[in-house]
Amino acid sequence: MHRGKGMKFVGDSRIKASNKMPNKPKDYSEYPGKTEAFWPDFLLKEWMVGAVFLIGYLILTVAHPSPLERPADPTDTSYIPLPDWYFLFLYQLLKYSFASGDYNVIGAIVIPGLAVLSLLLMPWLDKGPERRPSKRPIPVAIMLLVVASMFYLTWESAAHHDWEASKAQGQITPKDLGLIPDIEIDENSEGYQIFQSQQTCVGCHGGDLTGVGTNPMLLGNELTADEVLEIIKNGRGAMPGGQFSGTDEEAQILAEFIASLKEE
């Protein structure tokens, strides 16, 4: 045999190149019930659990569709947006004086940023080998404090929110569906001119009388002139009274004009 032929040099040792270890899977029989092969045992279990959750999500999606609201209207300044439930604790945090107003950056950026930064640094801040909660009092105490704070802020936000008003402000109106009565408006009439001169009327019901946001549409109303006059003077529902700045005669003319906006 020539020197080096069929030989593989590793340091000062000579190992035959043909003596390669076979690529056999590890034998897990030494650890019964503690380890298992990733394929197919472990992966098959993961797929089965994932399939169960996927079916559950599909059932919930079909049984409880997303609560859609009316299209976004940038001109509606009365709409108060509400975040999803998992952000309610941050929403509540912004209501406190130390995290709102001039200090809004503290509640919107500083406090959430510190929380995320602490999570990123946790592997370096807590390097102890212990994993039992009783052996890690400081990290466990901090975690419980954070969870309790998030739970309290979420509950506080949900308990003091007007859910009925929130539901009403997102209600889909006939205007959103394109169901606008085909009523011809006499823009030269005195009643129409009075309506356009009242900024409170136009601000709530729109210059085209189709309503702004969730405010009612005046086109196709079923009110009489006396009922409209009563509403103009004393208000109704969310509409306060005393908003009309004209004379009683102008209010009567306006009431008659609005009452005439009916479908034939």
N, C-alpha and C positions, 0 to 999 in steps of 0.2 A: 504493500500500500504506500502510495506516495504521501509525503508529509503534508498533512492538512487536508487531503482529499477525503470527502465524506465526513469531515469533522467540523464542529462549530465551536469556536473559542469564546468562552465567557470568563473574563478575568484570566486566572491561571488554570482554570478547569477545562477539560475537553469532554464535550457531551456529543454523542452521536446525533446528527440531524434527524435521523429517522425515529428517534425516541420522543415523539410528541405525545402530550397528554390528550386523551380523547375528550371531546366536548360533551360531557354528560350532564344532565340536569342534576341539581343538588338533591340529595336524599333527605326528605323531611321526616322520615320515620323516627328519627332520634328525638323529635320534639312533637309528640302527638298532641293535637288540639291547640297548639300554640302558633304554628306557622302553616302556611299553605302556599301553593304555587300561584303566581299572579295570573297566569293563563293556564287553564280557563277558570279555575276555581274562584279566585277573588274578583276577577273582571265580570264573571257571570252574575255574581251576587250584586255587584254595583249596577249592572244593567237591569236586574229585576227590581231593585229598589227605585232606580230612576224611572222605570216604566210605571210603577205604582203611583209615584208623585206626579208624573206627566198626565196620567189618566185623571187623577184627582183635580189637577189644575184645569183640565179641559171641562170636567163636570161643573166646577165652580164658574168657569167662564160662560158656559151655556146657561146655567141656572141663574146667575147674577151678572148680567151684562154691565159694562161700564156706564156709570151715570152721566151720560152726555148732557151738556148744557147748550145754550144758544150760542151762535157764532160770536167771537170776540168783537166788541165794539169799542174802538179807541176813543170815541166821543162820550162814552158813558162813564162819567167820573164818580158815579155813585156805587159802581161795582167794587166790592172788596174781595180780592182773591184770597183763597185759603189753600195752603199746601196740603199734600197728602199726610196721612196720619203719622208716618214715620219721620216727618220733619216738624211736627207740631211742637216739639220741645224747643226747637230753635225759634219757631214763630212766637212762642210764649216768651222766650228770653228777650226778644226785641221789644217787648212791651214794658220792660222795667227801665227806670230812669237811668241806671248806670250803663245800659246797653242800647239806648235809643237816643233820638234827637242828635245833639252834637256828638254824642258818644256812640253813634250807630256802628262805627267801625269796630268797636270792641265786641259787640254782640254778633256782628256779621262776619268778621274776619279773625280777630285776635283770639277769642275763646275757642271757636271751632278749630282754628289753626293750631293752637296749643294742644288740643285734644288729639288731633291727627298726628302731630309731631311726637307726642308722648307714646303713641302706639308704635310709630316707626322706631323709636329709640328703646322700646321695651326690651328687646333681646340683649342690649348692652347695659341697661339699667338693672335688670334682674337676671344675674348670671349664676344664681345659686343652683346646685344640683337637685334640690328638693322640688317635688311636684305636688306633695300633699298640701291642701290649703292650710292646715294647722301649722305647718312648718314655714309658711310664707305669709305672715300676718300683714305686713305692710302692703304688698301688691294686692292681696285679697281685699283688704280694707279700702284701698283706692278704687278697685273695681266695683265693690258694693256701693260705694259712695256715688260713683258715676252712674251706675244703673238706677239707683234710687232717685238721683236728681233728674235723669231722663224720664223716669216713670212719673215723678211728681209734676214736672213741667208739662208733660203730655196730658196728664189728667186735668191739670189746672186749665190748660187751653181748651180742652174739649168740654169741660164743665161750664165755662163762662162764655162759650160761643153760642150765638143765636142761630141754631141750625135751621129753624123755620124761615128766617130772613135770608139765610144763605141759599136755601132751596128755592125761594121765591125769586131771588135776583138772577138765578141761572135758568129760570123757567123758559121754555121755548114758546114764543108767541106766534100768532098767525102770520105776523110780518116776516118772521124768520123762515117760515115755510112757504113764503110767497103768496099767502092767501090774503091779498089786499083787495077789498071791494072796489069794483069799477064804478066809482061815483064821480061825476063831474062837479068840480068846485068852481063857483063863480068868484074869481079872484078880484073882480071889480065891486063886489058887494061890500056894504058897510061893515057887516059882521066879520068878514074875512080880514078887512083892514084893521079892525079893532084887535082881532086875534094876533095878527102879525106885530102889532105895536106892544103887546104884552110879552116881555122877555121871559117871565116865569111860565107862561103858556107854551111858548115856542121851545123853551128849554126842556120841558117835560114831554110834550106831545109832538114836537117836531114841526118844522115849517110846512111839511106836507101832510100834517095831521095823522101820521101813521104811528106815532109813539116813538119815544127814545128809550132804549133799554127795555125794562119791564113795565114802563108806564103804558097805560091803556091807549089803544088806537081810537081816535074819535070818528074815523070813517066807519059807517055801518053801525053806529051805536043805536041802542033801543030806548034812549031816554026821551022824556018829554021836556019841553022848554022850562016848565016849573021845576023839574028835578035837576036840570042842568044849572038853573039859577041858584037853587039851594046848595049845590055842590060848590059853585063859584064863591058863595058867601061863607059857608061854614065848613067846606072841605069834606072829604070822605076817604077813609082808609089811610094810606100814607100821604095823601094830599092834605096839607093844612089849609085852614080857612084864612080869609083876609089877604090873599095874594094878589087879588085884582086891584089895580090902581086907578081904574076909570070911575065914571059916574054910574049911578044906578040905572040911568037910561041906557048907557053903553053896555052895562052888564046884561040888561034885558035883551038888547039887540044881539049880543054875543051868544046868549043862551038860545035864542031862536035860530041863530045860524048853525050852532052845533047840533041842535035837535033836528035840523033839516038834512043832516048828512046821513040819510038812510037809503038803503037799497030799495029800488022800486020793484 
